[in-house]
Each structure stands twice: as C-alpha cells, then as structure tokens.
Amino acid sequence: MKKIAILRCFKVSKKCTGSSCKKAFKNKTASFNDYEHNSEMVMDIPCTGCSTDSLKEIIISAKKFKKQGVESIHLSTCIKLNCAYYDEFIEELSNDFLVVGYTHALKNNKKA
C-alpha cells in the first residue's frame, strides 16, 4: 500500500476545503490514476504560507511525512497555479519522495 500526502496552498485553504483533491484521490483520477485502490492518503495539510521560510518549513514537515511512511507527495493544483516556491518545493522534496506537481484538473475541465 502506497502512502500519500497532499500539500495544499495556505492562502487557498482559507476558502477551499480540498474537496477536489480528495475527490480525485478517492476516484483515482487526474494525478492519482496510477495508484492502486488500497493506497492511503495519510496527510492533507496546507503549506506554511508565503514567506522566505516556506521551503525550510516544508522540509521540516516532510521529515514528519517520512516517519509516517509517506512515499509520495502531491502538490495541490492551487500550489501549482499560485505558488512562487512551486519549483523549489519539487526540487527539494524530490530528494526523498516521489513528487507529483498537481492533484486534479481545473473545474472548467482544463488540465492543471
């Protein structure tokens, strides 16, 4: 069983429940279509916000993910669309995890 974490945008999480990310995971669509049905989402957390310490704080959180057995981290579609640190998150997290750079397609059916 593969353990997965989703990292969502802090700003967007104030108005978004993450339901599209969770629905894509549950239905094994979009970025989750290659996972087995017994895969488990063990964490779904927002980033720490837009600051110069964001990357450092995400790496600290990722160490906790590793202890929980997380193998794959999905950066939410909102991070892909809004985050200035998106590429840095992928680069650093890829040292220890399979990193997928989105979670679901946009609501108007455009690909993320």
N, C-alpha and C positions, 0 to 999 in steps of 0.2 A: 504494500500500500504506500503510495506516494503522499507525503505531507506537503501542503502548500500554504503559503502566506500571501496575503494581498496587502500591499501598501497603498493607501489612498491619500489624496491631497487634503491637508488640514483645512484649508480655506473652503474647499468644496464640501467637505464633510459636515460643515455647519448647516448646509441646506440639503444635503444628499444622504440618504440612508445607506447607500451602497447596494441597493436592491438590484440594479442592473448587473453589477459584478457578481453578486450572489446567484442571481438567476442564470447567468452564463455558466457559472461553476456547476450549479445543480443540474442543468440540462446538457452539460458538456458541449457547449457551443463556443464559437469565437476562439479565444486563446486557450480554452480548456478542452477542445475537441479531441486531443490526442491522449487524454488521461483516461485511465480505467475508471469504471464506475465506483470502485471501492476506494478511490483517492479521498483524502480528507483535507478540508480547509481547517487548519488549526489556529490561524490568526488572521484577523482582518482589522488593521489598525491604520489610523491616519499618520502621516509624517509629522514632523515636529514644527512645521511652519516654515515660512520663507525667511531664512536668516543665513548668515555666513557660517553658522554652526550646524546647519541642516545635515550635511553629509556626515560629519563626525557623529552626530546623534543617531542617524540611521544606522551607521556601522555598529554602534553600541547596541541598538535594538536587534540588529541582525545576529549578534552573538547569542542573544536570548533565543532567537529563532532556531539557531543551530542546536542549542541544548534541548529544544523541543522536538528535534528530529526533522525540521523543515529542510527539504531538498530544493524546493523551487519557490521563487518569489515572483509574483506578478505585480508590476507597477500598474496601477489603475489607469484607465483611459483618461481620467481627469488629470493625472500627473503627466501623461504623455502630451496632453494638449496645453497645459498651463505652467509647467514647472521649468524654471531656468536651470535646475540641477539634474534634469532628466538623464542626460548623457553621463554625468558623473555618477549618479546612482547606479546606472547599468554597469559602468566600468568597475566600480569598487565592489558592488555586490556579486559580480560575476566571478570574483576570486574564490568564493565559497558556495555559490548557489547557481542553479540554472535560473537565469533571469529572463522573464518574458515581459516585453515592453508595453503591454496593454492588457485589458481584461475583456472588453466587449466592443461591439460596433456602436457607432453613434446612433441615437434614436431615430434619425431620419434615414437609417439604413446605409449610411456611408461607412466605409471601413475606417477604423481608427488608425 
